[in-house]
Amino acid sequence: MSVDPNAPVESPATTDPGGLGAPAAAEATATRRNWRNLNVGGLDLYSMWPILVMIIIIVITAVRTSNYLRVYNLENVISQIAPLGIVTMGQAILLISGGIDLSVGYNASLASIVTGLLLEHGHPLGIAIVAGIAAATAVGLINGILAAQNRAHPFIITLGVSIFLFGLDTQLTGGAPVNDMKGLYTLFGGTFWGGIPTVAIPLVVVVILTYIFLRWSRLGRQAYAIGGNEEATYLAGIRVKRTKIYLYTLMGLIVGVAGMVLAGQINEASFNLAQNYELESIACAVIGGTALFGGRGGALRSLQGVALYGVVENAISFAGLSSNYQQMALGVIIVIAVMVARVSR
C-alpha cells in the first residue's frame, strides 16, 4: 500500500472526543462571548440583569397585591433606599480602586450624633451639619492614611476603625438616642411635589456627581487604574498613596452626607443608626456589577443594585414575611451577582 507524501494530514488537535472540531468549538465559544457582550445603543444588556429581575419581581408582586403599584409605595421604596444609595456610591468608588470600607455604618452614626448633640445644645443648624460631615470626613481621612501604607488590607484596617467608632458612638450618646434633630428633620423628613420624599434630592445629586467623578475626573480615572493594576499605575507615575487618601476622604464625606439624610429622615441620631450599612452597601455595589476586587464598575451600575435591593425588601414586606427573609433574599442575590460577574469576564 503506497502513501502519497503530499496528501494533507489531519492534525489530532482539530478534533475532540465529542466529535466537535476545533473551528466549531471556537465558533461556539465566540457565540457565548457575543451574547455576554451584547450591546444595544451602547448599553451592555448582559450587565443589566438586575433591572430584569427587578421588573419580574414588580410584576409578580403587583399581580398578587392590588395596592402594590401605588404612589405611596413608590415613596416608601425611595425613602428606604436613599441613605443606603448614597453610601453605596462612596463604596463603589473604593471598590473600583481596590479598596473597601467597613466603618461606614458607625461613621454615619458618628456624623449624626455630632450634629444631634450640637443641635441639642442650641447651635445653628448649618454649623451642626458642617461639624457632623467634617467628623465623618476626618474618619475617612484616617482610613485613607492607614490604608495607603499597605501594611494591612483595608478590610482589616476599616474593621478596626469600625469597632473603635462603635465604642466612641456609644460613649458620646450613653447608649441613648438623640431624638429631636430639629431643622434636619424639616430638611429630610418630609415630601415635595406630589409626595416625592425630600431624601430623593441628595440621592440624585450624589449619584450624578459620582457618575461625573468616575467618568470624567482625573481622580476617578486613577481609581480605575489602581483597581486594575496598582503596581503598573505606580510605575506609570501616578501617586498611588496620595490618591488612596483622597478616595477614602471622599468616602468619609459621602458617608457624612448619608448620616445627615438618615438622621433627618427618622428624626433621630444613635450609635446604631446605620447598622449593617457597610455590608449592604458592598452588596448593592456588587449586585449592580461593580467588581469586588477593583478595576470595574460605576455609579449607575451600583444604583441598579440599590434599586433591586429596595424592590426585594419592599416585595417581601408586602408578602407579609419577616425581615429575616429579606436578608436571605439578599444573600441569594449576592451569590447570583458574583456568579454572573464571573461568567461575564
N, C-alpha and C positions, 0 to 999 in steps of 0.2 A: 504493500500500500504506500503510495507516494504522497508526500505532503508539500503543498505549494508554499514555499518560504515567503512569498509576497502576500499571502492571504491574510486579512485582518484577524487579529486575535482579540477576543473579548476579555476585557480585564475583569477579574473577580470583584473589583471594587464597584463595578457598575450595577451589581445586583445585590439583593439582600435575601435572607432566608424566607421572608414573607412573599417573595416574588415581586416586590416593588423596586423598580430600577432607581438608580441614583437621581436621574433627571426628574422622575416622578416624585421622589421623596423631597427633592429640593423645591419642586413646584408646590407640593403640599405645605412645606414649611413657609414658603413665601406667601401662600394664601392665608395661613394663620396670622402671619405678621401683618398682612394687609388689613384684615378686619380688626386687628388690635390697634392699628394706627389709622382707623377710619376718620377722615376729616371732611367736614362739610362746611364750606364758608369760613374755614379757619378754625372751626370748633372741633375739638377732639371728642368724638362721641363716646369712645370707649371709657374715657375718664369721667363721663357724666352719668355713670351708673347710679350714683346716689339720688340724682333727680328722678330717674326712672323708678327706683324703689320707693321714693317719696310719693310719687304720683299713684303708684299701686296702693300704698297704704291709705292715702287720702280717699281714693275711690272705694276701697273696701269698707273703710270706716264710715264714709258718707252713706253707703248703701245700708249699713247696719244701724246707723244712728241718724235720725231725722234732724237733730239740732246741731250736727257737726259743722255743716257749711254755713255758719252764721258769722256775722261781722264780729260779734263779741268774742267768738272762739279764736278768730284770727288775731284779735287784740291780745288774747291770752298767750298765744304762741309767741308773738313778738315780744311781749313782756318777759316771758320765760327765757328766751334765748339772747336777748340784747346784752346783758352784762357778760354772759359766757362768750358771746360772739366777739366782744371787744377784747377779752383776754386771749381768745383763740388767735386773733390777728397777731398779737405780740408773740405768742407761742410759735406760730407758723414761721415768723421771721427767724427765730432762734433755731427751729428745726431745720430750716433751709440752710443755715450756716453751720450745721452740725452740732448745735448746742441744744440745751434743754433747761427748763426752769421748773423745779418742783416747789418753789417757795411762793408761787403766785397767789395761792389761796389765803395764806396768813399775811402776805404782803398787802393784798387788797383790804383785808381786815384792819391792818395797821393804819392804812390811809384813812379808812372810815372812822377809826377810833380817834385818831389825832384830830380830824375835823369835828367829830362829835363832841369831844371834850372841850375844844376851843369854843364851839357854839354854846355849849352848856355854861361856860364862864363868861358869856356875853360878848365875845369877839365878833367882828363883822364877818359876814358870810364869805366875802371874797378872800380875806386873809385866811380863814379856816380852810377853804378849798385849796388854796395855793400851798398851805402848810401840809395838808394831807397828801397831795400829789407829790410834793417835794420829799416827804418821808419815804414814799414808795420808790421814787426815783433814786434816792440815796441807797436804798437796799439793792436796786438794780445795778447801781454803780459798783457797790461792794461785790456783788455776784460776778460782775464783769472783770474786776481786777483779779479776783481769785481764780476765775475760770481761765483767764488769759495766761496765767503762769504755767498751765499744762502740767501741774503737779498732781492733779487728780481729775477724774472725769467730772464734768459739770453736773451729772446726775448726783454724785455723792456730795459735791460742794453745795448745791442748792437744796439738797435734802437736809444737810446740817443747818443751813440758814433757815429753812422752814421750821425745824424743831426749835431753834432759838427764837424765832418770831412768835411761835405758839406760846412760849413762856412769857415773852415780852407783852404780847397782846393780853394775855390773862392777867398779868401783873398790872397793866395800865387800867384795866376795867374792874379788877377784883372779881372777875367771873360774872359780873352783871352787865347787861347791855345798856348802851346809851339810847334811850327810847325816843327822844324828840330831836329830829335833825333840822327842825325849823325851816329855813328858806331852801335847804337842799331838797326837802320833800316837795316844796312848791315847784321846784325846777323839774324833778324827775318822777314825781308821784302821780301826775295827772295825765290828761289826754288833750289832744287838739285836733281840729279839722275832722269832725265826724267820728271821734273816738279813737284815733290813732294814738298809741301811747307815746308820751314825750321821750321815753328811753330809746325810741327808734331813731331819733335825731343823732345822738352821739354814736350809735352803732353804724349808721350810714356814713357819717363823717369819717370814722376810724377806718372803715372798710375802704372807702375811696382813697384816703391818704396812704393806707398800707399798699394798695394797688399801685398808686403812683410811685411810692417809695421803692417798691421791689422792681418795678418795670423800668423806671427812668432815672432813678438817682444813682450816683456813683457808689454810695454805701450799700445800696440794695444789690447792685451787680457784684460787689465784693462779697456779699453774704452768699450768693450762689457759688462764687468761685471757691470760697473757703470750704463750703459744704461739699463741693465736688471733689476737690483735692487741695487740702490745706498746705501740703509741702510745696506743690507746684505754684500755688498762689504766693507763698512766701518767696520762692525763688524768682517769681515774676516781679518782685519789688514792692508788693503790697504789704503794708504794716499790719500783719495779722492780729497781733496782740491789741493794738490800738482799736482796730475795727471791732474786735470782740467786746471790748469795753464799751464802745459806742452802742453796740447792738443790745447788750444787756441793760445798759442805762435806758435805752429807748423802751425796752421791755418793762422796766420799772415805771416809766412814765405812763405807758398804756395801762398797766395794772392799777396805777393810781386813779386814772380816769374811770376805770371799771369799778373801783371801790366807791367812788363818788356816786356813780349811777346806781349801783346796787343799794347803797345805804339810803340814798334819796328815794329810791323806789319803794322800799319796805319801811322807811322812816325809822331805821334802827342801825346802830353800829355795835358790833360784838366780835369776839375773838373767832367765832365760827361762822362769820357772815358768808364767806365764800368757800366753805368746806367742800373738798373734792374738786375744786376748780382746776387744780393742777393736772389731775388725771383726765378730767372731762375735756379740758382744752386740748390736751395732747391727742385724745381720742378723736375729737372733732376734726382736728387738722389732718390726722392720718386718714380718717374716713373720707375726707374730701379729696385726698390724693397728694398731700404733702408728705414727702419722704421722711421716714423716722430718723434716718442717718445722714440727711443733708443732700443738697445739690438740686432738689426738685420740689416744686410746689408753688403756691401763690395765694393771694388774698381771696379771689373768687372761688378757687377750689376748696379752700378751708371753710368758706362760708357755706358751701354745699353741705359739708359735714355738720355744721351747726344747725342748718335748717332741717336736715334729716333727723338729727338728734331731737330737736324740738317737736317735730311731727310724730316721731315714735313715742316720745314721752306723753304727748297730748292724746294720741290714739289709745295708749294703754290706760290712761286716766278715764277716757270715755268708755272703755270696756269694763270699767269698774274693778280693775286689778290694782294690787298694791304697788308701791314704788319699788319693791324688790324685783318685780318683773321688768321694770324699766332698766335696772342695772343688768339683768340677764340679757335683755334685748340688745343693750349697748355692747355687751361682751361679744355677742354673736356677730353684730355688725362690724366690730373691730377686726375680728378674725377674718371675715369675708373681705374687708377692705385690704388687709395685709396680703391675702391670697391673690386678690385682683391686681394689686400693685406688683406682686412678684411675677405674675403671668405676663403683665403688660410690658415688663422691662425687656 
